[in-house]
């Protein structure tokens, strides 16, 4: 069963993964994840360049510290 990914605003460039199928690498919308991502963590909806804002809930919540690929885990290792 594909993972559930929550996108709150059309402006968001990340989704939050909301279910416990941690080993599943495809979301219900067809986003292919590049790795296993824990419950409640974020995945990139599109490529995000270094220095670009991470948008969640329609507002910036951080900045990418390096380039992030579509489907990649977005967390403290690549944003601040």
PDB file as gemmi writes it, atoms N, CA and C in Angstrom:
CRYST1    1.000    1.000    1.000  90.00  90.00  90.00 P 1                      
ATOM      1  N   UNK A   1       0.848  -1.183   0.000  1.00  0.00           N  
ATOM      2  CA  UNK A   1       0.000   0.000   0.000  1.00  0.00           C  
ATOM      3  C   UNK A   1       0.893   1.244   0.000  1.00  0.00           C  
ATOM      4  N   UNK A   2       0.672   2.204  -0.883  1.00  0.00           N  
ATOM      5  CA  UNK A   2       1.505   3.409  -0.940  1.00  0.00           C  
ATOM      6  C   UNK A   2       1.398   4.235   0.336  1.00  0.00           C  
ATOM      7  N   UNK A   3       2.453   4.953   0.632  1.00  0.00           N  
ATOM      8  CA  UNK A   3       2.481   5.815   1.817  1.00  0.00           C  
ATOM      9  C   UNK A   3       1.598   7.029   1.609  1.00  0.00           C  
ATOM     10  N   UNK A   4       1.026   7.505   2.689  1.00  0.00           N  
ATOM     11  CA  UNK A   4       0.212   8.726   2.657  1.00  0.00           C  
ATOM     12  C   UNK A   4       1.140   9.915   2.858  1.00  0.00           C  
ATOM     13  N   UNK A   5       1.042  10.892   1.968  1.00  0.00           N  
ATOM     14  CA  UNK A   5       1.869  12.092   2.033  1.00  0.00           C  
ATOM     15  C   UNK A   5       0.958  13.313   2.079  1.00  0.00           C  
ATOM     16  N   UNK A   6       1.128  14.144   3.096  1.00  0.00           N  
ATOM     17  CA  UNK A   6       0.275  15.314   3.294  1.00  0.00           C  
ATOM     18  C   UNK A   6       0.928  16.566   2.724  1.00  0.00           C  
ATOM     19  N   UNK A   7       0.191  17.190   1.805  1.00  0.00           N  
ATOM     20  CA  UNK A   7       0.591  18.493   1.266  1.00  0.00           C  
ATOM     21  C   UNK A   7      -0.506  19.465   1.658  1.00  0.00           C  
ATOM     22  N   UNK A   8      -0.170  20.483   2.442  1.00  0.00           N  
ATOM     23  CA  UNK A   8      -1.160  21.397   2.988  1.00  0.00           C  
ATOM     24  C   UNK A   8      -1.516  22.520   2.011  1.00  0.00           C  
ATOM     25  N   UNK A   9      -0.524  23.045   1.324  1.00  0.00           N  
ATOM     26  CA  UNK A   9      -0.721  24.191   0.438  1.00  0.00           C  
ATOM     27  C   UNK A   9      -0.166  23.877  -0.949  1.00  0.00           C  
ATOM     28  N   UNK A  10      -0.776  24.426  -1.998  1.00  0.00           N  
ATOM     29  CA  UNK A  10      -0.217  24.242  -3.346  1.00  0.00           C  
ATOM     30  C   UNK A  10       1.188  24.834  -3.475  1.00  0.00           C  
ATOM     31  N   UNK A  11       1.562  25.750  -2.584  1.00  0.00           N  
ATOM     32  CA  UNK A  11       2.894  26.365  -2.624  1.00  0.00           C  
ATOM     33  C   UNK A  11       3.969  25.477  -1.999  1.00  0.00           C  
ATOM     34  N   UNK A  12       3.580  24.428  -1.271  1.00  0.00           N  
ATOM     35  CA  UNK A  12       4.543  23.570  -0.582  1.00  0.00           C  
ATOM     36  C   UNK A  12       5.473  22.868  -1.565  1.00  0.00           C  
ATOM     37  N   UNK A  13       6.767  22.781  -1.185  1.00  0.00           N  
ATOM     38  CA  UNK A  13       7.707  22.002  -1.987  1.00  0.00           C  
ATOM     39  C   UNK A  13       8.157  20.740  -1.245  1.00  0.00           C  
ATOM     40  N   UNK A  14       7.491  20.462  -0.107  1.00  0.00           N  
ATOM     41  CA  UNK A  14       7.701  19.220   0.644  1.00  0.00           C  
ATOM     42  C   UNK A  14       6.359  18.641   1.050  1.00  0.00           C  
ATOM     43  N   UNK A  15       6.353  17.335   1.309  1.00  0.00           N  
ATOM     44  CA  UNK A  15       5.188  16.664   1.884  1.00  0.00           C  
ATOM     45  C   UNK A  15       5.629  16.011   3.187  1.00  0.00           C  
ATOM     46  N   UNK A  16       4.658  15.783   4.073  1.00  0.00           N  
ATOM     47  CA  UNK A  16       4.925  15.077   5.325  1.00  0.00           C  
ATOM     48  C   UNK A  16       4.372  13.666   5.201  1.00  0.00           C  
ATOM     49  N   UNK A  17       5.182  12.672   5.534  1.00  0.00           N  
ATOM     50  CA  UNK A  17       4.776  11.270   5.420  1.00  0.00           C  
ATOM     51  C   UNK A  17       4.072  10.855   6.700  1.00  0.00           C  
ATOM     52  N   UNK A  18       2.831  10.364   6.552  1.00  0.00           N  
ATOM     53  CA  UNK A  18       1.957  10.189   7.707  1.00  0.00           C  
ATOM     54  C   UNK A  18       1.584   8.767   8.084  1.00  0.00           C  
ATOM     55  N   UNK A  19       2.109   7.768   7.479  1.00  0.00           N  
ATOM     56  CA  UNK A  19       1.714   6.422   7.855  1.00  0.00           C  
ATOM     57  C   UNK A  19       2.917   5.611   8.301  1.00  0.00           C  
ATOM     58  N   UNK A  20       2.689   4.354   8.635  1.00  0.00           N  
ATOM     59  CA  UNK A  20       3.742   3.528   9.208  1.00  0.00           C  
ATOM     60  C   UNK A  20       4.330   2.522   8.231  1.00  0.00           C  
ATOM     61  N   UNK A  21       4.063   2.665   6.950  1.00  0.00           N  
ATOM     62  CA  UNK A  21       4.636   1.780   5.937  1.00  0.00           C  
ATOM     63  C   UNK A  21       6.020   2.303   5.576  1.00  0.00           C  
ATOM     64  N   UNK A  22       6.907   2.295   6.538  1.00  0.00           N  
ATOM     65  CA  UNK A  22       8.209   2.940   6.382  1.00  0.00           C  
ATOM     66  C   UNK A  22       9.003   2.400   5.195  1.00  0.00           C  
ATOM     67  N   UNK A  23       8.870   1.135   4.876  1.00  0.00           N  
ATOM     68  CA  UNK A  23       9.674   0.553   3.796  1.00  0.00           C  
ATOM     69  C   UNK A  23       9.108   0.861   2.406  1.00  0.00           C  
ATOM     70  N   UNK A  24       7.896   1.389   2.336  1.00  0.00           N  
ATOM     71  CA  UNK A  24       7.285   1.730   1.047  1.00  0.00           C  
ATOM     72  C   UNK A  24       7.954   2.987   0.511  1.00  0.00           C  
ATOM     73  N   UNK A  25       8.346   2.962  -0.754  1.00  0.00           N  
ATOM     74  CA  UNK A  25       9.064   4.104  -1.343  1.00  0.00           C  
ATOM     75  C   UNK A  25       8.257   4.860  -2.396  1.00  0.00           C  
ATOM     76  N   UNK A  26       6.947   4.672  -2.413  1.00  0.00           N  
ATOM     77  CA  UNK A  26       6.078   5.423  -3.327  1.00  0.00           C  
ATOM     78  C   UNK A  26       4.900   5.949  -2.513  1.00  0.00           C  
ATOM     79  N   UNK A  27       4.519   7.219  -2.746  1.00  0.00           N  
ATOM     80  CA  UNK A  27       3.378   7.792  -2.041  1.00  0.00           C  
ATOM     81  C   UNK A  27       2.103   7.580  -2.852  1.00  0.00           C  
ATOM     82  N   UNK A  28       0.971   7.884  -2.238  1.00  0.00           N  
ATOM     83  CA  UNK A  28      -0.312   7.696  -2.915  1.00  0.00           C  
ATOM     84  C   UNK A  28      -0.432   8.573  -4.156  1.00  0.00           C  
ATOM     85  N   UNK A  29       0.350   9.629  -4.240  1.00  0.00           N  
ATOM     86  CA  UNK A  29       0.336  10.515  -5.413  1.00  0.00           C  
ATOM     87  C   UNK A  29       1.386  10.152  -6.442  1.00  0.00           C  
ATOM     88  N   UNK A  30       2.130   9.054  -6.191  1.00  0.00           N  
ATOM     89  CA  UNK A  30       3.125   8.603  -7.157  1.00  0.00           C  
ATOM     90  C   UNK A  30       4.510   9.175  -6.970  1.00  0.00           C  
ATOM     91  N   UNK A  31       4.750   9.926  -5.887  1.00  0.00           N  
ATOM     92  CA  UNK A  31       6.085  10.444  -5.614  1.00  0.00           C  
ATOM     93  C   UNK A  31       6.987   9.279  -5.231  1.00  0.00           C  
ATOM     94  N   UNK A  32       8.099   9.118  -5.927  1.00  0.00           N  
ATOM     95  CA  UNK A  32       9.066   8.062  -5.612  1.00  0.00           C  
ATOM     96  C   UNK A  32      10.085   8.601  -4.619  1.00  0.00           C  
ATOM     97  N   UNK A  33      10.178   7.953  -3.461  1.00  0.00           N  
ATOM     98  CA  UNK A  33      11.119   8.362  -2.430  1.00  0.00           C  
ATOM     99  C   UNK A  33      12.487   7.761  -2.729  1.00  0.00           C  
ATOM    100  N   UNK A  34      13.547   8.504  -2.429  1.00  0.00           N  
ATOM    101  CA  UNK A  34      14.902   8.027  -2.733  1.00  0.00           C  
ATOM    102  C   UNK A  34      15.474   7.146  -1.631  1.00  0.00           C  
ATOM    103  N   UNK A  35      14.815   7.114  -0.463  1.00  0.00           N  
ATOM    104  CA  UNK A  35      15.266   6.296   0.664  1.00  0.00           C  
ATOM    105  C   UNK A  35      14.071   6.062   1.588  1.00  0.00           C  
ATOM    106  N   UNK A  36      14.276   5.233   2.606  1.00  0.00           N  
ATOM    107  CA  UNK A  36      13.236   5.062   3.617  1.00  0.00           C  
ATOM    108  C   UNK A  36      13.190   6.339   4.443  1.00  0.00           C  
ATOM    109  N   UNK A  37      11.996   6.869   4.643  1.00  0.00           N  
ATOM    110  CA  UNK A  37      11.831   8.119   5.391  1.00  0.00           C  
ATOM    111  C   UNK A  37      10.868   7.838   6.542  1.00  0.00           C  
ATOM    112  N   UNK A  38      11.261   8.189   7.773  1.00  0.00           N  
ATOM    113  CA  UNK A  38      10.414   7.894   8.932  1.00  0.00           C  
ATOM    114  C   UNK A  38       9.086   8.646   8.930  1.00  0.00           C  
ATOM    115  N   UNK A  39       8.133   8.103   9.672  1.00  0.00           N  
ATOM    116  CA  UNK A  39       6.831   8.726   9.910  1.00  0.00           C  
ATOM    117  C   UNK A  39       7.023  10.164  10.389  1.00  0.00           C  
ATOM    118  N   UNK A  40       6.249  11.096   9.816  1.00  0.00           N  
ATOM    119  CA  UNK A  40       6.277  12.487  10.247  1.00  0.00           C  
ATOM    120  C   UNK A  40       7.380  13.328   9.643  1.00  0.00           C  
ATOM    121  N   UNK A  41       8.301  12.701   8.913  1.00  0.00           N  
ATOM    122  CA  UNK A  41       9.381  13.466   8.278  1.00  0.00           C  
ATOM    123  C   UNK A  41       8.937  13.945   6.896  1.00  0.00           C  
ATOM    124  N   UNK A  42       9.734  14.813   6.308  1.00  0.00           N  
ATOM    125  CA  UNK A  42       9.393  15.440   5.038  1.00  0.00           C  
ATOM    126  C   UNK A  42      10.164  14.834   3.874  1.00  0.00           C  
ATOM    127  N   UNK A  43       9.529  14.887   2.698  1.00  0.00           N  
ATOM    128  CA  UNK A  43      10.165  14.499   1.442  1.00  0.00           C  
ATOM    129  C   UNK A  43       9.976  15.640   0.456  1.00  0.00           C  
ATOM    130  N   UNK A  44      10.965  15.856  -0.398  1.00  0.00           N  
ATOM    131  CA  UNK A  44      10.904  16.927  -1.399  1.00  0.00           C  
ATOM    132  C   UNK A  44       9.954  16.543  -2.539  1.00  0.00           C  
ATOM    133  N   UNK A  45       9.063  17.450  -2.885  1.00  0.00           N  
ATOM    134  CA  UNK A  45       8.141  17.253  -4.015  1.00  0.00           C  
ATOM    135  C   UNK A  45       8.800  17.557  -5.350  1.00  0.00           C  
ATOM    136  N   UNK A  46       9.848  18.360  -5.308  1.00  0.00           N  
ATOM    137  CA  UNK A  46      10.566  18.773  -6.509  1.00  0.00           C  
ATOM    138  C   UNK A  46      12.011  19.019  -6.111  1.00  0.00           C  
ATOM    139  N   UNK A  47      12.868  19.228  -7.080  1.00  0.00           N  
ATOM    140  CA  UNK A  47      14.258  19.556  -6.773  1.00  0.00           C  
ATOM    141  C   UNK A  47      14.292  20.920  -6.071  1.00  0.00           C  
ATOM    142  N   UNK A  48      15.080  20.995  -5.007  1.00  0.00           N  
ATOM    143  CA  UNK A  48      15.230  22.233  -4.237  1.00  0.00           C  
ATOM    144  C   UNK A  48      16.715  22.584  -4.258  1.00  0.00           C  
ATOM    145  N   UNK A  49      17.031  23.768  -4.750  1.00  0.00           N  
ATOM    146  CA  UNK A  49      18.438  24.186  -4.856  1.00  0.00           C  
ATOM    147  C   UNK A  49      18.986  24.663  -3.511  1.00  0.00           C  
ATOM    148  N   UNK A  50      20.290  24.549  -3.358  1.00  0.00           N  
ATOM    149  CA  UNK A  50      20.952  25.078  -2.164  1.00  0.00           C  
ATOM    150  C   UNK A  50      20.589  26.553  -2.004  1.00  0.00           C  
ATOM    151  N   UNK A  51      20.202  26.945  -0.792  1.00  0.00           N  
ATOM    152  CA  UNK A  51      19.818  28.328  -0.521  1.00  0.00           C  
ATOM    153  C   UNK A  51      18.348  28.619  -0.738  1.00  0.00           C  
ATOM    154  N   UNK A  52      17.623  27.706  -1.366  1.00  0.00           N  
ATOM    155  CA  UNK A  52      16.200  27.895  -1.633  1.00  0.00           C  
ATOM    156  C   UNK A  52      15.387  27.579  -0.376  1.00  0.00           C  
ATOM    157  N   UNK A  53      14.246  28.247  -0.220  1.00  0.00           N  
ATOM    158  CA  UNK A  53      13.378  28.042   0.939  1.00  0.00           C  
ATOM    159  C   UNK A  53      12.702  26.677   0.887  1.00  0.00           C  
ATOM    160  N   UNK A  54      12.553  26.062   2.056  1.00  0.00           N  
ATOM    161  CA  UNK A  54      11.738  24.861   2.231  1.00  0.00           C  
ATOM    162  C   UNK A  54      10.359  25.384   2.595  1.00  0.00           C  
ATOM    163  N   UNK A  55       9.351  25.055   1.783  1.00  0.00           N  
ATOM    164  CA  UNK A  55       7.997  25.589   1.984  1.00  0.00           C  
ATOM    165  C   UNK A  55       7.074  24.481   2.485  1.00  0.00           C  
ATOM    166  N   UNK A  56       6.473  24.705   3.669  1.00  0.00           N  
ATOM    167  CA  UNK A  56       5.504  23.783   4.257  1.00  0.00           C  
ATOM    168  C   UNK A  56       4.401  24.646   4.856  1.00  0.00           C  
ATOM    169  N   UNK A  57       3.164  24.233   4.725  1.00  0.00           N  
ATOM    170  CA  UNK A  57       2.011  25.026   5.184  1.00  0.00           C  
ATOM    171  C   UNK A  57       1.907  26.349   4.416  1.00  0.00           C  
ATOM    172  N   UNK A  58       2.549  26.427   3.248  1.00  0.00           N  
ATOM    173  CA  UNK A  58       2.510  27.639   2.445  1.00  0.00           C  
ATOM    174  C   UNK A  58       3.474  28.717   2.895  1.00  0.00           C  
ATOM    175  N   UNK A  59       4.331  28.413   3.888  1.00  0.00           N  
ATOM    176  CA  UNK A  59       5.289  29.401   4.391  1.00  0.00           C  
ATOM    177  C   UNK A  59       6.685  28.782   4.470  1.00  0.00           C  
ATOM    178  N   UNK A  60       7.731  29.600   4.378  1.00  0.00           N  
ATOM    179  CA  UNK A  60       9.096  29.067   4.522  1.00  0.00           C  
ATOM    180  C   UNK A  60       9.329  28.569   5.950  1.00  0.00           C  
ATOM    181  N   UNK A  61       9.864  27.361   6.063  1.00  0.00           N  
ATOM    182  CA  UNK A  61      10.180  26.806   7.382  1.00  0.00           C  
ATOM    183  C   UNK A  61      11.686  26.576   7.538  1.00  0.00           C  
ATOM    184  N   UNK A  62      12.442  26.824   6.496  1.00  0.00           N  
ATOM    185  CA  UNK A  62      13.882  26.629   6.525  1.00  0.00           C  
ATOM    186  C   UNK A  62      14.487  26.916   5.176  1.00  0.00           C  
ATOM    187  N   UNK A  63      15.792  26.655   5.089  1.00  0.00           N  
ATOM    188  CA  UNK A  63      16.544  26.890   3.851  1.00  0.00           C  
ATOM    189  C   UNK A  63      17.390  25.659   3.576  1.00  0.00           C  
ATOM    190  N   UNK A  64      17.438  25.239   2.324  1.00  0.00           N  
ATOM    191  CA  UNK A  64      18.254  24.086   1.935  1.00  0.00           C  
ATOM    192  C   UNK A  64      19.731  24.432   2.070  1.00  0.00           C  
ATOM    193  N   UNK A  65      20.485  23.571   2.767  1.00  0.00           N  
ATOM    194  CA  UNK A  65      21.927  23.797   2.930  1.00  0.00           C  
ATOM    195  C   UNK A  65      22.721  23.134   1.813  1.00  0.00           C  
ATOM    196  N   UNK A  66      22.032  22.356   0.985  1.00  0.00           N  
ATOM    197  CA  UNK A  66      22.623  21.750  -0.217  1.00  0.00           C  
ATOM    198  C   UNK A  66      21.465  21.437  -1.155  1.00  0.00           C  
ATOM    199  N   UNK A  67      21.767  21.068  -2.377  1.00  0.00           N  
ATOM    200  CA  UNK A  67      20.706  20.696  -3.323  1.00  0.00           C  
ATOM    201  C   UNK A  67      20.013  19.428  -2.840  1.00  0.00           C  
ATOM    202  N   UNK A  68      18.681  19.399  -3.002  1.00  0.00           N  
ATOM    203  CA  UNK A  68      17.859  18.270  -2.564  1.00  0.00           C  
ATOM    204  C   UNK A  68      17.094  17.764  -3.779  1.00  0.00           C  
ATOM    205  N   UNK A  69      17.155  16.479  -4.026  1.00  0.00           N  
ATOM    206  CA  UNK A  69      16.484  15.872  -5.180  1.00  0.00           C  
ATOM    207  C   UNK A  69      15.010  15.593  -4.872  1.00  0.00           C  
ATOM    208  N   UNK A  70      14.213  15.497  -5.913  1.00  0.00           N  
ATOM    209  CA  UNK A  70      12.820  15.090  -5.775  1.00  0.00           C  
ATOM    210  C   UNK A  70      12.757  13.736  -5.074  1.00  0.00           C  
ATOM    211  N   UNK A  71      11.902  13.634  -4.049  1.00  0.00           N  
ATOM    212  CA  UNK A  71      11.732  12.387  -3.317  1.00  0.00           C  
ATOM    213  C   UNK A  71      12.733  12.158  -2.207  1.00  0.00           C  
ATOM    214  N   UNK A  72      13.657  13.091  -2.031  1.00  0.00           N  
ATOM    215  CA  UNK A  72      14.689  12.937  -1.001  1.00  0.00           C  
ATOM    216  C   UNK A  72      14.165  13.376   0.368  1.00  0.00           C  
ATOM    217  N   UNK A  73      14.688  12.760   1.411  1.00  0.00           N  
ATOM    218  CA  UNK A  73      14.383  13.102   2.802  1.00  0.00           C  
ATOM    219  C   UNK A  73      14.843  14.534   3.060  1.00  0.00           C  
ATOM    220  N   UNK A  74      13.959  15.370   3.616  1.00  0.00           N  
ATOM    221  CA  UNK A  74      14.293  16.749   3.960  1.00  0.00           C  
ATOM    222  C   UNK A  74      14.282  16.833   5.482  1.00  0.00           C  
ATOM    223  N   UNK A  75      15.458  17.078   6.065  1.00  0.00           N  
ATOM    224  CA  UNK A  75      15.578  17.111   7.523  1.00  0.00           C  
ATOM    225  C   UNK A  75      16.835  17.899   7.889  1.00  0.00           C  
ATOM    226  N   UNK A  76      17.274  17.807   9.119  1.00  0.00           N  
ATOM    227  CA  UNK A  76      18.394  18.633   9.603  1.00  0.00           C  
ATOM    228  C   UNK A  76      19.703  18.409   8.858  1.00  0.00           C  
ATOM    229  N   UNK A  77      19.843  17.300   8.169  1.00  0.00           N  
ATOM    230  CA  UNK A  77      21.088  17.036   7.439  1.00  0.00           C  
ATOM    231  C   UNK A  77      21.200  17.831   6.145  1.00  0.00           C  
ATOM    232  N   UNK A  78      20.079  18.420   5.676  1.00  0.00           N  
ATOM    233  CA  UNK A  78      20.134  19.183   4.427  1.00  0.00           C  
ATOM    234  C   UNK A  78      19.338  20.489   4.451  1.00  0.00           C  
ATOM    235  N   UNK A  79      18.921  20.916   5.646  1.00  0.00           N  
ATOM    236  CA  UNK A  79      18.266  22.227   5.753  1.00  0.00           C  
ATOM    237  C   UNK A  79      18.481  22.792   7.153  1.00  0.00           C  
ATOM    238  N   UNK A  80      18.293  24.078   7.243  1.00  0.00           N  
ATOM    239  CA  UNK A  80      18.397  24.752   8.550  1.00  0.00           C  
ATOM    240  C   UNK A  80      17.282  25.744   8.685  1.00  0.00           C  
TER     241      UNK A  80                                                      
END                                                                             
